[in-house]
């Protein structure tokens, strides 16, 4: 392929609904990844050392501090962000008008025609 030729992917024009959905999914997955990158190492390093010396476990509201800061706080922050994102940022895209009645009539006509052709053979 020469450098002057373009590929189908370059020429493709994406639907705005697809682009909005992809952008929103990337934001949600990014927040999930940040929470994962925070929670797993934090709980490993702080929980592991806390378990080795159980006489000095610090608590926050009666919860071990490594659980509070490693699990509870990130989940709470992620829940608040996700709620804000879903109700305030995500767009309701116009999907077009549904023509369900016309589709059903066309399907019935096509199936009747197919049955008639099958009976003729």
Secondary structure as GFF3:
##gff-version 3
##sequence-region A 1 121
A	DSSP	alpha_helix	8	11	.	.	.	ID=ss1
A	DSSP	alpha_helix	16	52	.	.	.	ID=ss2
A	DSSP	three_ten_helix	54	56	.	.	.	ID=ss3
A	DSSP	beta_strand	59	60	.	.	.	ID=ss4
A	DSSP	beta_strand	63	64	.	.	.	ID=ss5
A	DSSP	alpha_helix	65	67	.	.	.	ID=ss6
A	DSSP	pi_helix	68	72	.	.	.	ID=ss7
A	DSSP	alpha_helix	73	84	.	.	.	ID=ss8
A	DSSP	pi_helix	85	89	.	.	.	ID=ss9
A	DSSP	alpha_helix	100	120	.	.	.	ID=ss10
###
